[in-house]
Amino acid sequence: MQIYLPIADLPVNMFLLFGMGLAVGFISGMFGIGGGFLMTPLLIFIGINAAVSVATVSSHIAASSASSAISYWRRNAIDMPLALMLLAGGIVGTAGGVWLFTLLRSADLLDLVIAMSYVILLVAVGVMMVSEAVRAIMRTYQGYPNVLRRPGSHTWVHGLPFKVRFKRSKIYVSAIPVLGIGFIIGFVGALMGIGGGFLLVPMLIYFLRVPTGTVIGTSTVLTLVTMASATVMHAATNQLVDVLLAAFLMVGGVIGAQFGARAGQRMKAERLRLLLGLLVLGVGIRFALNLLVQPSELFSIRFTGDAG
């Protein structure tokens, strides 16, 4: 059954949209990530404009992150002072990302920049995740323990000034990297339509040494607020949020996430990281092929609204 998406200006099969939401929701629940890095490319692959995909997926991620944030809040698994400091940088980064998004769209470079950004980011992250997971699996087979974070260990980041103590996470670090990480996640999320969880969680664990028990809950708060802000900014400045499209994706996503969470609990952590790394790498390679393969239609017509 075909439905017409008013903002995307495109008829799409409603069951296809629901199925995409279901599949991405399953993957999100299985790996504990937002899924924006997968949903945005999928929408682009089925013909939806990159600008509409990015803006609409921001609302989808914000909605899916809300229930997760509430759940983690009830379990006292959120370091709120850390989340607020990340948000201080995240809101600024989100505003910067929306500004660059608008600028690139007006210059008609947005599609190319988004595609190139996905290729570079996803291939790099995918390769690192796959290599780390393979090493972890090899260590397991050889009988060595897998240690992702050594308690009390420090990096050069911990030597920076303006230190703040975060009691919930039991860390004492500079505010500079915390604000910087928040800025990067907000900027990338607004520009590329990804929640940034698959970037934020490793940054908090490996750079700031935040305990894994509070990482995911804290990251959901940042994802929720930055993506909600990005949605409002995109709607106000670019009018690109397709509510009908977001609704179908949300319904499928909520259902799929429940089954994905159950499946993820039955798999070993190393294999989960390997599967996620392969998935991220696969999406990046698919984007690269899109850039290299000659399109079937070499020209397109787009109304700019400048004509009087």
C-alpha positions as CSV (number, residue, x, y, z in Angstrom):
1,M,0.0,0.0,0.0
2,Q,1.5,3.3,-1.1
3,I,1.3,6.4,1.0
4,Y,2.4,9.9,0.0
5,L,5.0,11.6,2.2
6,P,4.3,15.3,2.1
7,I,7.7,16.7,3.0
8,A,9.7,14.0,1.2
9,D,7.4,14.6,-1.8
10,L,7.5,10.9,-2.6
11,P,5.0,7.9,-2.5
12,V,6.4,5.0,-0.5
13,N,5.1,1.6,0.5
14,M,3.9,1.9,4.1
15,F,4.8,-1.7,4.9
16,L,8.4,-1.1,3.7
17,L,8.7,1.9,6.1
18,F,7.2,-0.2,9.0
19,G,9.6,-3.1,8.1
20,M,12.6,-0.7,8.1
21,G,11.6,0.6,11.5
22,L,11.1,-2.9,12.8
23,A,14.5,-4.0,11.5
24,V,16.4,-1.0,12.8
25,G,14.6,-1.2,16.1
26,F,15.6,-4.9,16.4
27,I,19.3,-3.9,15.7
28,S,19.0,-1.0,18.1
29,G,17.7,-3.1,20.9
30,M,20.2,-5.9,20.2
31,F,23.3,-3.7,20.3
32,G,22.0,-0.9,22.6
33,I,22.5,1.9,20.0
34,G,20.3,4.6,18.5
35,G,20.2,3.2,15.0
36,G,20.4,6.5,13.2
37,F,23.6,5.5,11.5
38,L,21.6,2.8,9.8
39,M,18.1,4.4,9.4
40,T,19.4,7.5,7.6
41,P,21.3,5.5,4.9
42,L,18.3,3.2,4.4
43,L,16.0,6.1,3.8
44,I,18.5,7.5,1.3
45,F,18.8,4.2,-0.4
46,I,15.0,3.9,-1.1
47,G,15.0,7.4,-2.7
48,I,14.2,9.8,0.1
49,N,16.1,13.1,-0.1
50,A,19.2,13.1,2.2
51,A,18.1,16.4,3.8
52,V,14.6,15.0,4.7
53,S,16.2,11.7,5.9
54,V,18.6,13.5,8.3
55,A,15.9,15.8,9.7
56,T,13.3,13.2,10.1
57,V,15.5,10.5,11.7
58,S,16.5,13.1,14.3
59,S,12.9,13.0,15.6
60,H,12.9,9.2,15.4
61,I,16.0,8.9,17.5
62,A,14.8,11.5,20.1
63,A,11.5,9.6,20.6
64,S,13.3,6.2,20.9
65,S,15.8,7.6,23.3
66,A,13.1,9.1,25.6
67,S,11.9,5.7,26.9
68,S,15.5,4.4,27.4
69,A,16.5,7.5,29.3
70,I,13.5,7.1,31.7
71,S,14.3,3.5,32.2
72,Y,18.0,4.2,33.1
73,W,16.9,7.1,35.3
74,R,14.7,4.8,37.4
75,R,17.6,2.4,37.8
76,N,19.9,5.3,38.9
77,A,22.3,4.5,36.0
78,I,22.7,8.2,34.9
79,D,25.5,10.5,35.9
80,M,23.4,13.7,35.7
81,P,26.2,16.3,36.3
82,L,28.3,14.5,33.6
83,A,25.2,14.5,31.2
84,L,24.6,18.2,31.8
85,M,28.2,19.1,31.0
86,L,28.1,17.0,27.9
87,L,24.8,18.7,26.9
88,A,26.4,22.2,27.3
89,G,28.8,21.2,24.5
90,G,26.2,19.2,22.7
91,I,23.7,22.0,22.3
92,V,26.4,24.3,20.8
93,G,27.5,21.5,18.5
94,T,23.9,20.8,17.4
95,A,23.4,24.5,16.5
96,G,26.7,24.4,14.6
97,G,25.6,21.3,12.7
98,V,22.2,22.7,11.7
99,W,23.9,25.9,10.6
100,L,26.4,23.9,8.4
101,F,23.5,21.7,7.2
102,T,21.6,24.8,6.0
103,L,24.7,26.3,4.4
104,L,25.5,23.1,2.5
105,R,21.9,22.7,1.4
106,S,21.8,26.2,0.0
107,A,25.0,25.5,-1.9
108,D,23.6,22.2,-3.2
109,L,26.5,20.3,-1.6
110,L,24.6,18.6,1.2
111,D,24.0,15.2,-0.4
112,L,27.7,14.8,-1.4
113,V,28.9,15.9,2.1
114,I,26.6,13.5,3.9
115,A,27.6,10.6,1.7
116,M,31.3,11.3,2.1
117,S,30.9,11.8,5.8
118,Y,29.1,8.4,6.2
119,V,31.8,6.7,4.1
120,I,34.7,8.1,6.1
121,L,33.1,7.7,9.5
122,L,31.4,4.3,9.2
123,V,34.3,2.6,7.4
124,A,36.8,3.9,10.0
125,V,34.6,3.0,13.0
126,G,33.7,-0.3,11.4
127,V,37.3,-1.4,10.8
128,M,38.3,-0.4,14.4
129,M,35.3,-2.3,15.9
130,V,35.8,-5.4,13.9
131,S,39.6,-5.5,14.6
132,E,39.0,-5.0,18.4
133,A,36.2,-7.6,18.5
134,V,38.4,-10.2,16.6
135,R,41.3,-9.6,19.0
136,A,38.9,-10.0,21.9
137,I,37.5,-13.3,20.5
138,M,41.1,-14.5,19.9
139,R,42.0,-13.7,23.5
140,T,39.0,-15.6,24.7
141,Y,40.0,-18.7,22.7
142,Q,43.5,-18.4,24.1
143,G,42.3,-18.3,27.6
144,Y,43.2,-14.6,28.3
145,P,40.7,-12.3,30.0
146,N,39.1,-9.4,28.1
147,V,39.7,-6.1,29.9
148,L,38.1,-3.1,28.3
149,R,38.8,-0.7,31.1
150,R,41.5,-0.9,33.8
151,P,40.2,0.6,37.1
152,G,42.3,3.6,38.1
153,S,44.1,3.9,34.7
154,H,44.7,7.3,33.2
155,T,45.4,8.9,29.8
156,W,46.8,12.3,28.7
157,V,43.2,13.6,28.9
158,H,43.3,13.4,32.7
159,G,46.3,15.8,32.8
160,L,44.3,18.7,31.3
161,P,43.3,21.7,33.5
162,F,39.8,22.8,34.8
163,K,39.1,19.4,36.5
164,V,35.7,18.5,37.8
165,R,34.8,15.5,40.0
166,F,31.8,13.4,38.9
167,K,30.9,11.3,42.0
168,R,28.4,8.9,40.2
169,S,31.0,7.8,37.7
170,K,33.9,8.1,40.2
171,I,36.1,10.1,37.8
172,Y,38.1,13.4,38.2
173,V,38.7,14.9,34.7
174,S,39.0,18.2,32.9
175,A,35.9,19.9,31.7
176,I,37.6,20.5,28.3
177,P,37.3,17.0,26.9
178,V,33.8,16.6,28.3
179,L,32.6,19.7,26.5
180,G,34.5,18.7,23.4
181,I,33.0,15.3,23.2
182,G,29.5,16.8,23.7
183,F,30.2,19.3,20.9
184,I,31.3,16.6,18.5
185,I,28.3,14.3,19.2
186,G,25.9,17.2,18.8
187,F,27.5,18.5,15.6
188,V,27.8,15.1,13.9
189,G,24.2,14.2,15.0
190,A,22.6,17.3,13.5
191,L,24.6,17.1,10.3
192,M,24.3,13.4,9.6
193,G,21.1,12.4,11.4
194,I,22.7,9.9,13.9
195,G,22.3,9.8,17.6
196,G,26.0,9.2,18.0
197,G,25.7,6.5,20.6
198,F,28.2,4.2,18.8
199,L,30.7,7.1,19.0
200,L,29.8,8.5,22.4
201,V,30.0,5.3,24.4
202,P,33.6,4.4,23.3
203,M,34.7,8.0,23.8
204,L,33.4,8.0,27.4
205,I,34.9,4.6,28.2
206,Y,38.3,4.9,26.5
207,F,39.0,8.6,26.9
208,L,37.3,9.6,30.1
209,R,37.3,6.1,31.8
210,V,33.6,6.3,32.7
211,P,32.4,3.0,34.2
212,T,30.3,1.0,31.8
213,G,27.5,0.9,34.4
214,T,26.7,4.6,33.8
215,V,27.9,5.1,30.2
216,I,24.8,4.0,28.3
217,G,22.3,5.7,30.6
218,T,24.3,9.0,30.5
219,S,24.6,8.8,26.7
220,T,20.9,8.3,26.2
221,V,20.3,11.7,28.0
222,L,22.7,13.4,25.6
223,T,21.2,11.7,22.6
224,L,17.6,12.6,23.7
225,V,18.3,16.3,24.2
226,T,20.6,16.9,21.2
227,M,18.3,15.0,18.8
228,A,15.2,16.8,20.1
229,S,17.0,20.1,19.7
230,A,18.1,19.1,16.2
231,T,14.5,18.2,15.2
232,V,13.2,21.6,16.4
233,M,16.1,23.5,14.6
234,H,15.6,21.5,11.4
235,A,11.8,22.1,11.5
236,A,12.3,25.9,12.2
237,T,15.1,26.6,9.7
238,N,14.6,24.1,6.9
239,Q,11.0,22.7,7.3
240,L,12.2,19.2,6.5
241,V,10.8,17.0,9.3
242,D,8.3,14.6,7.7
243,V,6.0,13.7,10.6
244,L,4.2,10.9,8.7
245,L,7.5,9.2,7.8
246,A,8.7,9.5,11.4
247,A,5.4,8.0,12.8
248,F,5.8,4.8,10.7
249,L,9.4,4.4,11.7
250,M,8.7,5.0,15.4
251,V,6.0,2.3,15.5
252,G,8.1,-0.3,13.9
253,G,11.2,0.8,15.9
254,V,9.4,0.4,19.3
255,I,8.2,-3.1,18.5
256,G,11.5,-4.3,17.0
257,A,13.6,-3.0,19.9
258,Q,11.7,-5.3,22.3
259,F,12.7,-8.4,20.4
260,G,16.2,-7.1,19.7
261,A,16.9,-6.6,23.4
262,R,16.0,-10.2,24.2
263,A,18.2,-11.5,21.4
264,G,21.1,-9.4,22.5
265,Q,21.0,-10.9,26.0
266,R,21.6,-14.4,24.6
267,M,24.8,-13.5,22.8
268,K,28.3,-13.0,24.0
269,A,29.6,-9.4,24.2
270,E,32.6,-10.0,21.8
271,R,30.3,-11.5,19.1
272,L,27.9,-8.6,19.5
273,R,30.7,-6.1,18.9
274,L,31.9,-8.1,15.9
275,L,28.4,-8.1,14.3
276,L,27.9,-4.4,15.0
277,G,31.3,-3.6,13.5
278,L,30.5,-5.7,10.4
279,L,27.2,-3.9,10.1
280,V,28.7,-0.4,10.4
281,L,31.4,-1.4,7.9
282,G,28.9,-2.8,5.5
283,V,26.8,0.4,5.5
284,G,29.9,2.5,4.9
285,I,31.0,0.3,1.9
286,R,27.4,0.6,0.5
287,F,27.7,4.4,0.6
288,A,31.1,4.2,-1.1
289,L,29.7,2.1,-3.9
290,N,26.9,4.7,-4.4
291,L,29.5,7.4,-4.9
292,L,31.5,5.3,-7.4
293,V,28.7,3.8,-9.5
294,Q,27.3,6.0,-12.2
295,P,23.6,6.8,-11.5
296,S,20.9,5.8,-14.0
297,E,19.8,9.4,-14.3
298,L,22.7,11.8,-14.8
299,F,20.5,14.9,-14.3
300,S,17.8,16.0,-11.9
301,I,15.5,19.0,-11.6
302,R,14.9,20.6,-8.2
303,F,12.7,23.7,-7.5
304,T,14.7,26.2,-5.5
305,G,11.9,28.7,-4.8
306,D,14.0,31.7,-6.1
307,A,11.9,32.3,-9.1
308,G,9.5,35.3,-8.9
